[in-house]
């Protein structure tokens, strides 16, 4: 299991940039390639933009379906 601590990674409670979402997605891709599950830790995060969320959830949902996200 890989846990991505978003506040620690970005040092901000505001996650708005698509670029930052791409960074997280690349981390997730690496974990999935190594057969790990991923947990995103949103503790201390107050805002997530649509662009950021699309990069870390939307792309996987469109590619693999919502059941993939739930797992």
Residue frames as a rotation matrix with the C-alpha (Angstrom) as fourth column:
UNK 1
0.583 0.813 0.000 0.00
0.813 -0.583 0.000 0.00
0.000 0.000 -1.000 0.00
UNK 2
-0.639 -0.700 0.319 1.28
0.705 -0.699 -0.122 3.43
0.309 0.147 0.940 -0.96
UNK 3
0.431 0.722 -0.541 -0.09
0.853 -0.522 -0.018 6.41
-0.295 -0.454 -0.841 0.98
UNK 4
-0.370 -0.491 0.788 0.32
0.717 -0.691 -0.094 9.80
0.591 0.530 0.608 -0.66
UNK 5
0.008 0.280 -0.960 0.24
0.870 -0.476 -0.131 12.57
-0.494 -0.834 -0.247 1.93
UNK 6
0.303 0.195 0.933 -0.99
0.850 -0.497 -0.173 15.49
0.430 0.846 -0.316 -0.14
UNK 7
0.995 0.057 0.084 -0.47
0.013 -0.894 0.447 18.25
0.101 -0.444 -0.890 2.43
UNK 8
0.464 -0.885 0.034 3.06
0.124 0.103 0.987 17.08
-0.877 -0.454 0.157 3.13
UNK 9
0.001 -0.462 0.887 3.84
0.932 0.322 0.166 16.78
-0.362 0.826 0.431 -0.59
UNK 10
0.082 0.138 0.987 2.57
0.760 -0.649 0.028 20.24
0.644 0.748 -0.158 -1.58
UNK 11
-0.696 -0.374 -0.613 2.85
0.711 -0.478 -0.516 22.16
-0.100 -0.795 0.598 1.72
UNK 12
-0.865 0.500 0.040 -0.52
-0.475 -0.843 0.251 23.76
0.159 0.198 0.967 1.01
UNK 13
-0.576 0.750 0.324 -4.16
0.168 0.497 -0.851 23.18
-0.800 -0.436 -0.412 1.90
UNK 14
0.441 0.650 -0.619 -5.16
-0.495 -0.400 -0.771 24.36
-0.749 0.647 0.146 -1.60
UNK 15
-0.508 -0.542 0.670 -4.68
0.273 0.636 0.722 21.91
-0.817 0.549 -0.175 -4.46
UNK 16
0.392 0.757 -0.523 -5.59
-0.142 -0.512 -0.847 23.75
-0.909 0.406 -0.093 -7.62
UNK 17
-0.060 -0.509 -0.859 -3.06
-0.913 -0.320 0.254 23.22
-0.404 0.799 -0.445 -10.39
UNK 18
0.908 0.340 -0.243 -3.53
-0.417 0.772 -0.480 20.52
0.025 0.537 0.843 -13.01
UNK 19
0.163 -0.944 -0.287 0.28
-0.526 0.163 -0.835 20.23
0.835 0.287 -0.470 -13.02
UNK 20
-0.490 -0.307 0.816 0.21
-0.872 0.204 -0.446 19.17
-0.029 -0.930 -0.367 -9.34
UNK 21
0.498 0.748 0.438 -2.45
-0.657 0.655 -0.373 16.60
-0.566 -0.102 0.818 -10.17
UNK 22
0.735 -0.313 -0.601 -0.20
-0.425 0.478 -0.769 15.23
0.528 0.821 0.218 -12.91
UNK 23
-0.354 -0.904 0.242 2.60
-0.751 0.120 -0.649 14.81
0.558 -0.411 -0.721 -10.36
UNK 24
-0.234 0.352 0.906 0.30
-0.791 0.473 -0.388 12.81
-0.565 -0.808 0.168 -8.08
UNK 25
0.804 0.580 -0.132 -1.00
-0.533 0.604 -0.592 10.73
-0.264 0.547 0.795 -11.00
UNK 26
0.298 -0.785 -0.543 2.56
-0.563 0.315 -0.764 9.84
0.771 0.533 -0.348 -11.98
UNK 27
-0.606 -0.457 0.651 3.20
-0.793 0.284 -0.539 8.71
0.062 -0.843 -0.535 -8.40
UNK 28
0.201 0.787 0.584 0.03
-0.672 0.544 -0.502 6.62
-0.713 -0.292 0.638 -8.59
UNK 29
0.758 0.036 -0.651 1.01
-0.598 0.436 -0.672 5.14
0.260 0.899 0.352 -11.96
UNK 30
-0.272 -0.948 -0.165 4.32
-0.693 0.312 -0.649 4.02
0.667 -0.063 -0.742 -10.49
UNK 31
-0.526 0.140 0.839 2.60
-0.738 0.415 -0.532 2.42
-0.423 -0.899 -0.115 -7.51
UNK 32
0.571 0.814 0.104 0.08
-0.615 0.508 -0.603 0.62
-0.544 0.281 0.791 -9.74
UNK 33
0.472 -0.481 -0.739 2.88
-0.672 0.346 -0.655 -0.61
0.570 0.806 -0.160 -12.00
UNK 34
-0.663 -0.749 0.009 4.44
-0.527 0.458 -0.716 -2.20
0.532 -0.479 -0.698 -8.91
UNK 35
-0.265 0.682 -0.682 1.09
0.294 0.730 0.617 -3.85
0.919 -0.037 -0.394 -8.01
UNK 36
-0.883 -0.023 -0.469 0.42
0.461 -0.226 -0.858 -1.57
-0.086 -0.974 0.210 -5.01
UNK 37
0.294 0.946 0.140 -2.86
0.901 -0.323 0.290 -0.04
0.319 0.041 -0.947 -3.99
UNK 38
-0.729 -0.511 0.456 -2.88
0.392 -0.857 -0.335 3.72
0.562 -0.065 0.825 -3.41
UNK 39
0.308 0.755 -0.579 -4.50
0.950 -0.269 0.155 5.78
-0.039 -0.598 -0.800 -0.67
UNK 40
-0.306 -0.313 0.899 -4.66
0.380 -0.906 -0.186 9.54
0.873 0.285 0.396 -1.05
UNK 41
-0.186 0.153 -0.971 -4.50
0.976 -0.085 -0.201 11.31
-0.113 -0.985 -0.133 2.32
UNK 42
-0.037 0.307 0.951 -6.48
0.495 -0.821 0.285 14.57
0.868 0.481 -0.122 2.21
UNK 43
0.404 0.136 -0.905 -5.92
0.906 -0.197 0.375 15.51
-0.127 -0.971 -0.203 5.88
UNK 44
-0.183 -0.383 -0.905 -5.52
0.446 -0.853 0.271 19.30
-0.876 -0.354 0.327 6.22
UNK 45
-0.911 -0.079 0.404 -6.64
0.408 -0.303 0.861 19.86
0.054 0.950 0.308 2.61
UNK 46
-0.431 0.764 -0.481 -9.40
0.115 -0.482 -0.869 22.48
-0.895 -0.430 0.119 2.39
UNK 47
0.493 0.586 -0.643 -9.84
-0.545 -0.369 -0.753 22.85
-0.678 0.722 0.137 -1.38
UNK 48
-0.480 -0.547 0.686 -9.30
0.324 0.616 0.718 20.70
-0.815 0.567 -0.119 -4.46
UNK 49
-0.292 0.349 -0.891 -9.92
-0.756 -0.655 -0.009 22.18
-0.586 0.671 0.455 -7.90
UNK 50
0.771 0.620 0.144 -11.70
-0.342 0.595 -0.728 20.36
-0.537 0.512 0.671 -10.69
UNK 51
0.578 -0.618 -0.533 -8.46
-0.656 0.037 -0.754 20.31
0.486 0.785 -0.384 -12.70
UNK 52
-0.463 -0.758 0.459 -6.49
-0.882 0.345 -0.320 18.68
0.085 -0.553 -0.829 -9.90
UNK 53
-0.060 0.538 0.841 -9.24
-0.534 0.694 -0.482 16.13
-0.843 -0.478 0.246 -9.22
UNK 54
0.843 0.382 -0.379 -9.59
-0.507 0.327 -0.797 15.28
-0.181 0.864 0.470 -12.90
UNK 55
0.121 -0.895 -0.429 -5.89
-0.809 0.161 -0.565 14.41
0.575 0.415 -0.705 -13.08
UNK 56
-0.752 -0.529 0.392 -5.97
-0.656 0.550 -0.517 12.07
0.058 -0.646 -0.761 -10.08
UNK 57
-0.439 0.669 0.600 -9.45
-0.095 0.630 -0.771 10.56
-0.894 -0.395 -0.213 -10.36
UNK 58
0.430 0.750 -0.502 -11.14
-0.548 -0.226 -0.806 11.50
-0.718 0.622 0.314 -13.61
UNK 59
-0.069 -0.542 -0.837 -8.50
-0.986 0.162 -0.024 10.06
0.149 0.824 -0.546 -15.89
UNK 60
-0.946 -0.273 0.173 -8.57
-0.307 0.927 -0.216 6.68
-0.101 -0.258 -0.961 -14.12
UNK 61
-0.249 0.935 0.251 -12.39
-0.119 0.228 -0.966 6.66
-0.961 -0.270 0.054 -13.98
UNK 62
0.462 0.407 -0.788 -12.62
-0.789 -0.218 -0.575 7.25
-0.406 0.887 0.220 -17.73
UNK 63
-0.278 -0.694 -0.664 -9.93
-0.900 0.430 -0.073 4.66
0.336 0.577 -0.744 -18.50
UNK 64
-0.895 -0.234 -0.380 -10.88
-0.101 0.936 -0.338 1.88
0.435 -0.263 -0.861 -16.07
UNK 65
0.033 0.984 -0.172 -14.35
0.257 0.158 0.953 2.72
0.966 -0.076 -0.248 -14.68
UNK 66
0.213 0.143 0.967 -15.54
-0.718 -0.648 0.254 3.85
0.662 -0.748 -0.036 -11.28
UNK 67
0.983 0.112 -0.146 -15.07
0.003 0.782 0.623 0.41
0.184 -0.613 0.769 -9.67
UNK 68
0.209 -0.977 -0.053 -11.32
0.681 0.184 -0.709 0.85
0.702 0.112 0.703 -10.19
UNK 69
-0.260 -0.256 0.931 -11.46
-0.297 -0.896 -0.330 4.10
0.919 -0.362 0.156 -8.20
UNK 70
0.616 0.616 0.491 -13.44
-0.658 0.059 0.751 2.52
0.434 -0.785 0.442 -5.39
UNK 71
0.827 -0.368 -0.426 -10.89
0.448 0.889 0.100 -0.26
0.341 -0.274 0.899 -5.00
